[in-house]
């Protein structure tokens, strides 16, 4: 449960200073996947080095509590997965996406499984993305499947999970939300708060954070996103990309690859494929459900309605994402926000823990002036539209809750827009996010130098300098 913070303990910073209120990425790497050199790589010429992988199979003996899936399914143990090499030579994923633009979903799936082996998994929601499992099955390669059980799915979806496991002889790896977070949300706001204040908070707890834990055990994942699914957020999805939001096994920006094999396929063609292959599907589809999510937030659509109109129908149809695919939302021309509707930004603010102090311009200036602080401070300079800021939201909120009452203040300062030049000249802002530690007895903040922004890394740095 979140702990309350005491802003008044820093006497020189008044409570009135804390009102609520060019993305540059340095040489991202995907494990050993170098992205700094720009080379033309076709799907046929992409090569792997001869080194044997040093990555252990993902299982409960070799992983930490928060980092990966539960234990592997019996049908996908390490001995059954082709040994993968640990270095992919100079690969430009934009060029790879172009080379695969006209490839079939089966070809794309085969390339994904060939490249990443046991370090990749299919995200299965219980809707028509069962086609991904069929494509993986057709490749003849071992594959893994995971799903997010939010606790609020339709009974028909749970029955489909069981049917799919039996049909393909696999075990789906389920990820569940944190029970304490769910309990706090329901106690404070009730079971249906999303009808009043939007679905983002509930989705963040029940879907985004469990997904983040799952992906930290992988180097790549496979989704069922299609360009025709959402008019405002999915029209430019590539078939393969460096994930702009989530972190993979090695941590940091660029540590995860995202594959979208059916990105260029129309929904009608997906259904033709499912019928032809006699693939088990969710019985809700026959009742008019096209896009299927949690029971309270999903309903059938009428003939002629777009499929996403059945999801979060009380919200704007052009910005319907739960947070699993935040990277679809594009930055606007003014550099401050992503997808907008009628000129109004649809990107909500981030870092919402009760233990994260929101600093105004005056507040952070006051903080900078203090030479003998009563507490150390850790502050993130962020922009809510920045995918790398969004990717660290869970870890920074968790850090704030962990440090509540410890004598260290955790804060955020929105440093885009009118505040960007000030942040560059006075706060060492280079790119978003920038993290600063203000020690107790130092006039200047110390900039956090690493791209690893998990709780343990931030805590270790804080302990060294505070």
N, C-alpha and C positions, 0 to 999 in steps of 0.2 A: 504494500500500500504506500502511496506517495506520502512523503513527509513535508510538512509546511516549512517555509523558509522565513528567515528573519532579516528582512532588508535593512532594518534600522540599526543593525549591529555595526555597519560601516557608517560612522557618524557624519563623515563629510559628504556622504552621498544621500541626499534626501529621497524619500519615497516618491516625491514628485518628479524625480529624474528618471523614473522607470515606467512611463506609460506604455500600454500595449501598442502596440503600434501596427562581356567579352570572355566568356568562358574560355579559360586557357588551361589545357591539360598537358602536363609535362611527361613526355615519353612513356605512355602507358605500356605495361607489359602484362601478358597473360601467362602467369607462371614463367616459362621460358619463351613465351610467344612474343617476339619483338614486333613492335608496331611503329618504330621510328623510321625505318627505311621504307620508301615507297617503291614497290616493285609490282610488276604485272604477274599475277599468279592465276592460272586457269585451273579449273577443277581437275583437269587431267595431269597438270604438271606439278601440283602441290605435293611436296615430298616430305618425308619424315626422316630424321636421323636414326642411326642404328643404336642409339643408347636405350638401355632398358629403364623403364620408369622406376623411380625411387619412391613413388607415392604408394602408401599402403592401401589395401582395400578398405572401403568405408564400412566399419563395423563398430560395435559398441566398445570393443576392447581398445581400439586405436584412436578414438575421437573423444572430444570434450562434450559436455552436456549440451551446449548451445550451438555446436558448430555444424551438425549434419543431420541426416535422416536417422531413424531408428535402424536396427540391424537389417542387413540385406535380406532380400527374399531368397529362399532356398534355391530357386531356379536361376539365380544370377550370382553365384559365389565366384570368387576371383578365379578359380581354376577353369571356369567355363568361359571367361572373358578373354579375348585375344590380348596378349601382352602389348601395351602401348608404349611408344617411345616418349621420352620426356622433353624433347626439343622439337618444335616445329620451325623449320627454316623460314626466316623473313617473309612473313605472310601479311599481306594487306587485305583486310577483310572487305573493304569497299570494292576492291578489284575482284575479290572472290565472289562477292554478291553479284557483281555485274556478269561474271562468267557463268553464274548459275541462274541468271534471270529467266532464261528460257528452259531451264531444266525441269523435269517432272518432279513432283513431290517425292516419288520413290527414289530418284537419283539423289535428291538433296538429303533425304533421310539416310541413305546409304553412306554418303560422304560424311555426314555428321557422326554416325555410329563408328565408321571406320577411323575417323580422326581422333575421337575422344574415348572410345571404348567404355570402360566402367566409370569414367569420370563425367558422363553425361546421362541425363534422365529426361523422360517425357513428362510434361505437366498435363494431367488429365483431370478435367472438371466434371465429367459425367454428362457432357453434351455431345455435339457432333464431332468433337476432337477425338473421339474414339477412332476416327480415321487415321490418326497418327499411329495408334497402336497397331492397326492393320498394316500400314506401310512398313513399320518397324519389323513386324512379323514376316512380311514378304521379303525383306532383305536377307533373311536367314541368319542374321547376326544376333548375338545376345543383346538384350536391352533392358532398361529399368524404367519403371513408371512410378510417379508419386502423385498424390492428390492432397489438397487442403480440406480437411474435415472441419468446417466452421462450427459444427454443432447445430446448424440451422438449415441443413439441406432437406430437400423433399424426400419422403420415403422412397419414391420411385428412383431417385438418384442412388441411394444406398443399395437398392436392389440391383441396379445396373452395375455398380462396383463388383458385387458378388458374381454376377453373371459374366462380366468381362474376365475376372480372375479365372473362373472355371473354363471359359471358352479358349483362352490363350495359355492356360497352365502357368500363370504368373502370380506373384503376390504384389499388390499395390502397396507402396510405402506411404503411410498416412502421416501427415503433420497436423498437430492440433494447436489451438491457441493456448496461451498461458491462462490457467484457471483463475489466478489471482486478478489478472487484468480484466477478464470477462466479468468476474464477480463484482469488481469495483465499478465497472461501467453500468452494469444492470442495477446495482444498489443505488448509484447516484442519479441515473437518468431513466431507469426503467428498461423494459424489453424492446420498446419501439421508438427510441429517441431519434432514430435516423429519419423518421417521417417529419420531424420538426426542425432538426438542425443539420440535415444532410447525412449521407452514408459514409463519409470519409473516415470518421473516427471509429465506427464499428468495423469497417473493412480493414482499417489499419491494425486493429487488435486481432481480429479473427482470421485475416488473410495475409496482410503484408508482412507482419512480423514473423509468423510461422514460415512464410515463403523465404524470408531473409535467412532464417536459420537453416532451411533446407539447402539453399543455394550456396551457403558457405562450405558445404561439403562436396561441391561439384566444380568442374572447370567449364561446363557448358550445360545448357538446358534447351529443350525443344518445346515450342508452344504451338497452339492452333490458331494464332492470329491470322486474319485475312484482311486485305485492304478494303473489301466491301462491307466489313462488319460495322464500322462506325464512321459516319461522315466527317466528324471533327478531329478524330485522333489516330486513325489507322490507315489513312490514305497513302502514306509513304513508307510503309513497312518493307524493309529489305528481307531477302530470304536468309541472310546471315549477317550478324553485326556484333561488334563489341558492345556488351550490355551497358547502356548509359546510366543505369540506376543502381543495380545490385552488385555485390562483391562475391567473388568465387573463393575457391579453396586457398589461394595464395594471398588474398586480401588486397585491398587498395583498388584505385581506379584502373579499369582495364583488365581485371583478373577473371572475367567471366564472358563467355561467348553465348550469344542467343541465336538459335536457329528457328526459322519460321517457314517450314517446308510448304505450307499451303497458302503463303502470303498472296500469291498471284492467282489463286483458284477462286472461282465464284462459288457461292454457297450452293447453287443448284447442282454444280458439278460434283461437289463433295457428297451431296445426297445421292446422286447417280452412282457414285463409287460405292457408297455404303450399301445401297440396294443390290448392286451387282455382286458384291462380295458377301452378301447375306451376313453383315456385321450386326451384332446385338446393339440396340440403341435404347435410349431412355424413352419409356412409354409416354412421358409428358409431351414429346414431340407430336404425337398423334392427337393431342388435346389442344394444339395450337401454340405450344411453347417452342420458341426457336432458340433464343439465347437463354441458357439456364444457369441460375446462380442459387443464392439462398432463397428459401421458401417465402419469407416476408417481402423480399425485394424483387420477385420475379412473377410475371403473369403472362398469360397468353396474349398474342397479338392478333389483330384482325387482318383479313386479306388486304394486301396493299400497304400495310404498315411496315416500317423498317424494323428489323429484328431487335435492335437495341431499344426500341420503344417499350419493350416488355421488361426492361431492367430499370429500376429506380425511376419509374414513370412520372414521379412527382418532381423530377429535376429536369434541367435542360437536356435535350436530346443530343446536342453536339459535343458534350463533354462527359460522356458516361464511361468513366474508368474507375475501377475500385482501388487503384494504386499499384496493382501488379505490373502494369505496363505504363508507368508514368513517363518513361522515356519517349512514348509516342507523341507527347504534347510538345509542340514546337515553340521556341522562343519567338516572341513577336518582334516586329521591326524596331520598336523602341528599346528592345533589350531588357525589358523589365518583367515581362510575363509571357506565358505560353499561350496555348489556344484561348481565344477570346470569343465571346458572343456579344454582338452589338457593341464592340469596343470595350467590353468590361472583362477584366481578367477572371479566368475560372480557376486559377491556381491558388489554393488555400495556403495560409501561413503554415510553417512547420516548427518543430521543437516546442511541443505544447505541454510538456510535463509541468506540474505545479512547482517543481523545484528549479525550473529554468527562468531566470530573471530576464525580462525584456528591457534592454537598455535603449534609451533615447540618445540623441546626439549629445545633449547636455549631460546625461548620465555617464556616458563613456568618457567625455572630457573631464568630468569630475574625478572619475576613477584614475585617469592618467596623471592627474595633478597630485594624487596622494603618494607620498614617499614612505610613510610608515602606516601601512594598512593593517587593520586588525585581523583580516583574513586574506588568504590567497584567493584569486579569482581565475577561472578559466572561461574564456569568451570565444564564441564562434562568430566570425564575420561571414554572413551568408546572404544568399538571394533565394527566395522560396521557389523560383522557377528553375533553379540550377539542379540538374539531375544528380550531381555528386553530393550536393547538400541534402537532397532528398534521400540519397542512399545511406547517409550517416545519421538520419533522424532517429532511428531506433536506438542506436548505440549511444548517442548523445543524451537522449532522454533517460536511458538506463543509467548512464553515468551520473546524471543529475539526481536521480532517485537514490543511487548508491551513496552519493556524497551528502545527501540531506542531513543536516545536523552535525556534520564532521568538521565544520570550521572552514570549508572551502565553498565559495560561491560559484555557481554555474550560470552563465548568462549567454545571451545572444544579442547581436547587433546587426540589423539589416543594413547592408553596406552597398546595395545597388542604387540605381537612380541618382538622386541628388547627393547622396552620401558617398558615392563611389570615389570621387576625387579626393575628398577628405580622408577616406579610408586608405587610399593609395599613399598619400603624402604623410599621414600621421600614424597609421596603424599597420604598415607593412603589408597591405593587401596586394597580393600578386594575382591570385585566382581564387575562385570560390570552390570550396570553403577555405578560409584561413582561420587557424586556431591560435589564440594567444593565451599565455599564462602570465598573470600579474602576480609576482611573488609578494610576500608580506613586506619585505624590506628592500624593495628595488623600485626605482622611479620609472624604468622602462620595461615594457612587456617582453616576454621571450616567445618567439614564434615557434610553433610546433613544426618540425621539419619533414615529417613522414606522411606518406599517403595512406598508411594503415590507421584507420580511425575507429577501430573496435575498442570496447571498454577497457580491456586489459592493457592495450598499447597506450591509450590516453592516460590511464591511471598510473602506469609505470613512469611515463614522462613527467606527470604532475608531481609524483613523489620525488623525482630527482631534482626538480628545479624550484619547488614552491617554498 
